[in-house]
Amino acid sequence: MELRYDVIVVGGGHAGVEAAAASARAGVRTVLITPDLSRIGQMSCNPAIGGIAKGVVAREVDVLGGVMGRATDASRIQFRMLNRSKGPAVWGPRAQCDRSLYPVAVRRVLDELENLDLFQEMVGDLVLEGTRVTGVRTQGGITFYGTAVVITAGTFLRGRIHVGQEAGVGAGRAGEPPSIALAEGLESLGLEMARFKTGTPPRIDGRSVDFSRVERQDGDDQGIRFAAYTEEIIPAQRPCWITWASDGLKKVVSDNLEQSALHGGEISGRGPRYCPSIEDKVVRFPNAPRHQVFLEPEGLHTTELYVNGLSTSLPANVQRDFLQTVPGLESVVMTKAGYAIEYDYFPPHQLFHSLELKEISGLFFAGQINGTTGYEEAAGQGVVAGINAALKVKGEGPFILRRDQAYIGVLIDDLVTRGVDEPYRLFTSRAEFRLLLRQDNAVRRLGPLAREVGLLTKEQTQVLKDRLDQENKLVAWFHNTTLAPKDADPLLVEAGSEPLSGSVKAVELLRRPGVRARDLLGAASADSEIAEAKEGLRTGVLRAVEVELKYEGYVERERERAARLAEQSKVLLDYDLPYLEFETLSYESREKLARIKPETFAQAARVPGVSPADLQNLLLEVRRAHTREKQSG
Amino acid sequence: MDVDTIAAISTGPGAGAIAMVRISGPVSSEILLRLAPALEEMPAPRTASVVDLCEPGDGEVIDRAVATYYRSPESYTGEDVVEITCHGGVIGPRLVLSACLAAGARQAEAGEFTKRAYLRGKLDLIQAEAVSDLIDARSRAFHRAALRHMEHGLSTRITALRESLVRLEALLVHHIDFPEEDEPPVALDVITEEAKRVVQELDALLATAPEGELLREGALTVFAGRPNAGKSSVFNALLGEERAIVTEEPGTTRDALEETVQLGGFPFRLVDTAGLRESDGRVEQLGIEVALRYLKGADIVLFCIPAAAKTSAEDRKFLETTAAPVVLLETKADLAEGPERDSTDLKGLAGAVQVSALSGQGLDQIRQLLPELAYSGLVGGLSDQPVLTRQRHIRALKIARSEVELFRNSLEGGLPAEIASTHLRPAETALEEVLGVITVDDVLDVVFREFCVGK
């Protein structure tokens, strides 16, 4: 059988789902092929979306017309704003989700899309014409032809699961077969390949937990949503629980270290430093008195709990033993053992910023196959790969997010410029323009871009317009309105601020510490302008305006820095520059630049290990090359 | 590829026993072999060899010289370098250079050898600048400051400060990125204390700047006083030569005379000026105006009064024009015991010396007093502190200082950490620019323009 599409997406995880949705929304015929349609949008590790920086990515994916925001709102059973005690620029929305509701919501959103078909089969091979991909073949022998192919294989490429020291079992996730033929096919293209590992903790039966011995953690209010365009119905809420692992657990783990797949040498790949297994924590921080453990509900209709903080590859009996040293878990029943998984990934310097492979036209990679970890990181890449696959079909230039535009831009630039030597996770510290990349301004940053690329429906475009109009009106109100002492003083005193001697602009008052936008709006004498500004205020609008105005000076400074960087990005570097021949550069820099092939001078400056002197020389060499070209041409 | 080979006479012009022509670039060794046909192969690196140099064209012998080959990257520029030490004089070195150019080298631009050394990573920018300073140094103290920069004194300090800032940012960011980790956040006062320490270190460096800048130019030391007070005699005595014309006649000095002199190893620009008095003479008046201008810009004023005379209201009026410390020189001390003088109300009085140009009395006292006044922070020999002598460094360090201070103030003022930390990166950037982490060609050109050819 032969089938024809424009874009073929291989894989139905968080990257695959977003790639397929973006491609379909951009108006090209798309098919998503995955071995098990019932597991589309599966949360294979912790059933939670968001967190520091990651939560911003989830919002960015949503604003770009993605699935993740809506699926999260529709399945969240506990919501918290992390870093609420810190400044609003680093708030991180995080939702605990119902593991079974999330994929249902994903499927529902996908089914709304006109240009998208789904197909259940494992893909075995690529179809190529020279260095251009033209389709894929399934293991059952069906050929799908298309102009662009997006591979989002997650941990399935030669995936191997380890529990303890017994030889690992081939698997893409627990209970699912790995993808071996596709891995071999990709390797035979001459692509560089490496191995990573990651792990999960055990799950336990909530009925066996002594909740009197653990601390209850309730969620925040539901005022903040992930989805900007659609109001999903938020399910009932559940608490999480906190307990602490200390000496008893450390002893069990240390006594059995040699039985760990991670520490006994069974696994060769590198694991994430930022999401360490309990074996790693015990070995690397022997002096830490205790380690925090979160017990998180797996869903509304199950008693199962996810033991966040105790990811491990020790044998199942050791896992049970160490769990039972933790307060509250003394007689716990384990429902699923934790495990480590190792898998193939393709070092991402082989990609353009569009996530298309440099050496194979039309082939895109997104998600863990590029060496990242996390649902949000995968989804962010998925959106970008999906959009670019569609643009390729349309013969249009790539869609690239800059580092000062989105965390997704930071993520992808880091991947292709710096490469990875451990599974890559986003942090706010990876972004040099943290103040610009906030959860509250995702709509303003990316909404107009999404509209331009054609990712939004008519309804979504209207919502976007309304929201930006509201923001603009509010901003104008704060700039144009002056408050008299009698109106402002009560709230100023409340905020611990000096009372006024005369009338002052609302925006000036907003910049004072502790003064809230909402209170200022309330304090203003009723006039038609404010009534208009306040009318039908959408969720998050006031917050976005408040943060933008309160820290305007700082935000402006970051924008100026970003603009200076953008100047450097205007110096384009040819793809085929003969870096190895640039003898004025150190050998190390020549090799690195030849490997990364930066697209701009600014990107070259971010390649690790390239010294300032080498950058100077690079500029000189490029100028010489240009002069020569002019002379000879 | 495409890097050319440069050559220049690296020693100063004029008659000298020997001169040195330096060649740097990929074809340096070929050039030597063409100039010295008797050489069958390149001499071993870093070994002096006697060679007969001939014109590459007609083979006419130019000179017998010593050639030393430095193989890349173990050379000043990091490229292949040949240094030819030939006989000095006006003609010989030029013949050798022309032969090099005829054999394929290009005449080097000013500072080009050092620029190449920087671009090849052999020197950082501060060191490259120090090379130029070493050459220009006209005092032991400035030479010493430059040498310290060559030895990484300033680079090390600035690198360490930059790392402190990066660490500060890391401490803050850890708290932002890992709010639910096992360790509690770093206490805010740990961070503000560290910021304070960085500011203190920057202040300590910046405190050397005023004197550092003086080191470069020399402290402007102005002789002033009424006509015939003996200014020119003391001026000449300190220079050790009859630079200014000295007569009995008041008002002999009309224009200002400026000479650079080293006192106790520190540079001074001594200026002899016209005597200060109300005058109708056109020329003398102009001279007095010049003197007043110097007084305004002076770093030190040497106010001369004959030991036998009294200070007048007019003297005091002239001293109003300067903000510099004033040293009272009671001149012609050999002629008369001074009157009981009450000088305590002289503006800015920083010392008084009885001096006689004739007997030499008091001269040593002046030589000791002036460095103490102009360079109080540097006198007393070698402190560990690198001295800031360049505007470029001073400007950048001031920016860094003000940003770190803003950072600390905003944290203490209750602004969120991620807002306050926006001040850290500009501070880091400022420090990086001092070290040469820059990407704008113009800045480099400015730095290397100050060089002489051959370095």
Boltz contact constraints between the chains, C-beta under 6 A:
constraints:
  - contact:
      token1: [A, 52]
      token2: [B, 177]
      max_distance: 6.0
  - contact:
      token1: [A, 82]
      token2: [B, 179]
      max_distance: 6.0
  - contact:
      token1: [A, 83]
      token2: [B, 179]
      max_distance: 6.0
  - contact:
      token1: [A, 86]
      token2: [B, 416]
      max_distance: 6.0
  - contact:
      token1: [A, 87]
      token2: [B, 416]
      max_distance: 6.0
  - contact:
      token1: [A, 87]
      token2: [B, 418]
      max_distance: 6.0
  - contact:
      token1: [A, 87]
      token2: [B, 419]
      max_distance: 6.0
  - contact:
      token1: [A, 89]
      token2: [B, 418]
      max_distance: 6.0
  - contact:
      token1: [A, 90]
      token2: [B, 176]
      max_distance: 6.0
  - contact:
      token1: [A, 90]
      token2: [B, 418]
      max_distance: 6.0
  - contact:
      token1: [A, 288]
      token2: [B, 182]
      max_distance: 6.0
  - contact:
      token1: [A, 291]
      token2: [B, 182]
      max_distance: 6.0
  - contact:
      token1: [A, 292]
      token2: [B, 182]
      max_distance: 6.0
  - contact:
      token1: [A, 427]
      token2: [B, 177]
      max_distance: 6.0
  - contact:
      token1: [A, 428]
      token2: [B, 176]
      max_distance: 6.0
  - contact:
      token1: [A, 428]
      token2: [B, 177]
      max_distance: 6.0
  - contact:
      token1: [A, 429]
      token2: [B, 173]
      max_distance: 6.0
  - contact:
      token1: [A, 429]
      token2: [B, 177]
      max_distance: 6.0
  - contact:
      token1: [A, 434]
      token2: [B, 418]
      max_distance: 6.0
  - contact:
      token1: [A, 513]
      token2: [B, 414]
      max_distance: 6.0
  - contact:
      token1: [A, 551]
      token2: [B, 419]
      max_distance: 6.0
  - contact:
      token1: [A, 554]
      token2: [B, 419]
      max_distance: 6.0
  - contact:
      token1: [A, 554]
      token2: [B, 422]
      max_distance: 6.0
  - contact:
      token1: [A, 581]
      token2: [B, 1]
      max_distance: 6.0
  - contact:
      token1: [A, 584]
      token2: [B, 3]
      max_distance: 6.0
  - contact:
      token1: [A, 612]
      token2: [B, 436]
      max_distance: 6.0
  - contact:
      token1: [A, 612]
      token2: [B, 437]
      max_distance: 6.0
  - contact:
      token1: [A, 613]
      token2: [B, 119]
      max_distance: 6.0
  - contact:
      token1: [A, 613]
      token2: [B, 121]
      max_distance: 6.0
  - contact:
      token1: [A, 615]
      token2: [B, 439]
      max_distance: 6.0
  - contact:
      token1: [A, 616]
      token2: [B, 119]
      max_distance: 6.0
  - contact:
      token1: [A, 617]
      token2: [B, 119]
      max_distance: 6.0
  - contact:
      token1: [A, 624]
      token2: [B, 2]
      max_distance: 6.0
